[in-house]
Amino acid sequence: MSLAQGLAVSHANVGRVTSRQSNRLASISSFERALRLAPLDARIALDAAEASLRLGDLELAAATLESVLRLSPSDGPAWLSLGRVRVLQNRRAEARALLQTSLEMGWRDWPEGLGQARALLAAVLVEQGGVERAREVLSGANVAALPDEVHGAPVRLR
């Protein structure tokens, strides 16, 4: 990890903590510094969006997540987070599409997130009268969330 990347992670950590303390200005300032140091780091941008969401700034969270998805269109957690933002904005049809897309994306780094995406999508579907589809979503296989070594290829000893 380069010095700039290390500093970016440190600023992002401060941004996360200050967002949990409801200190909007300190959080935004920290994430701005982090993103200046590591503008292509999707994880830092996703953390910034989650902090904005926690602080109730749905528009900033959505704009940040849209940027993340332009950089990393197969990022399952980013699709999930944008879906959450749209639910909170009462844009259920858009949320449903975003959450469905999130299920089709990569979850290797955070397999538990796949369950969160399924649960939120199921809740939206139930609200819209899609109880049977919600059952299908909740009963889906977790194969997409597991590394190849777990669900197919043999694990190699190192």
Beta strands, then each sheet from edge to edge (+ up, - down):
end
